[in-house]
Amino acid sequence: MKKNMGNADRILRLIVAITIALLYYFNIIHGTVAYVLLGLAGIFAVTGFVSFCPLYSLVGLNTCKVKN
């Protein structure tokens, strides 16, 4: 897998994932909405850590800075 996410994307995804996890932990969100958001947070966390987003590759986006 080739990196296709820049640092700004990675940090934003990790912040969103942590925020959703904290909202669930403090019982601010619950029920079906919580489980859907936790699934999304899990995807954001994994893609943030590995710097690769499959959706970006399908669409052809690349926010990672390329060295010339």
Phi, psi and omega in degrees: 000128178266138180299136175224016179235133177278175182296323180298317178297315181299312182296317180298316180296319180292322177295317179296317180297316179295320179298315179296318179298319179292322177298321178289318182299320181270014176058033176277324174245146179202169180081206184297320179300319180297317181292322177295315180293324177294323175297315177297320179296321177297318177295316178299319181295314181296312181293329177292322180286324183267354178060029179223128178242116180299326179295321177300319181291326177294320182277335180096019178275148175210110181258003179279133179288132182261133176277134179265000000 
